[in-house]
Amino acid sequence: MQPIAEYNFSAHPDRCSVEIYDADAYLADEAAMKASRQQVVAGNGYHLYVHSLQSDIQVGVRIRIWPMARDIPGQAEGFTPVSLESETGILVIGQLTLGPAGEMELPRAGLYEGIASWTGREAVAAYHDDILRQIDDDWGVEEISRAWRECPFTEEYVLDLSFSRPSTPDED
């Protein structure tokens, strides 16, 4: 079975975090961000926070929309159930202080539920820590940037989601 839609982004894990949120959900959620440090991916319904173990090397974010719920991917290092509601039908992939890495249009607005999984998280963190130990006064910005770009591992977070129901209108 093929996904209905698939989107791939590269994002900088600014302060070790990447956020995925509905285009109208501007306010951050400190409690959800804090929970992601323990759970790797956590949210409040309109925001999901992905927590990396490093803050310098780009991570991949893949969002796949399926016609029905999917099984847990076998190759994942870890996974957690997630839900994300988008009243606008547009998700933003945010880099905290760096701004959006991209946005995607969902097939339709509403509640999406599924699984978040990740690979390469530990390997990239170990590489990152190893490079930090090697940096000395002779290293310049260019050498450090090259080391981050040449990381032999890929850290990726995948959201496998399916449509659950239309959004519930707010009663103002």
C-alpha positions, 0 to 999 in steps of 0.5 A: 500500500502506498501513502496518500501523501508523503513529505520530506524535510530537513530541519535544524534541531534548534535547542535540540528540538523540531516542532510540527504544528498546525499553521494557526497554532502559533503558541508554543507549549513548554509542557509538551516540549519538556515531555519530548525530552523524555518521550522523544516525540510529544505534543498537545494536539496541535503541536508535536515536538521532536527531541534530538540528542544534538543541536547542530546536525540537520535531521530528516522529518518525513510525514506520510499520510496513509488511508488507514492506520499502519503497523509500527515500523520494524526498522525503527529505534523507537516509536510512540503513538501521536495525534495532531489536529490541523484545522487549517489543513496546513502543517508547519515544520518549525526550527524554534528560533530559525523559523519554518523549515517548510510546510505541507498541505494535508489531504484535508483538515482534521485530526490525524493519528498514528505513530512517530518513529525514529532512526539514527538518533543515537548514532548522530548524537555519538558522532556529534559528541565525538566531534565536540571532543576533537574541536580545539583552537585550530578549528574554525567555523568552516571546519566545524560546519564541514564536520556537521555536513559530513556526518556519516549517519542520518537522524530521521523522524517519521510520522505515519498518520491517517485521517481520524475525523474532521476538526471540531470547530471552536466555540467562541 
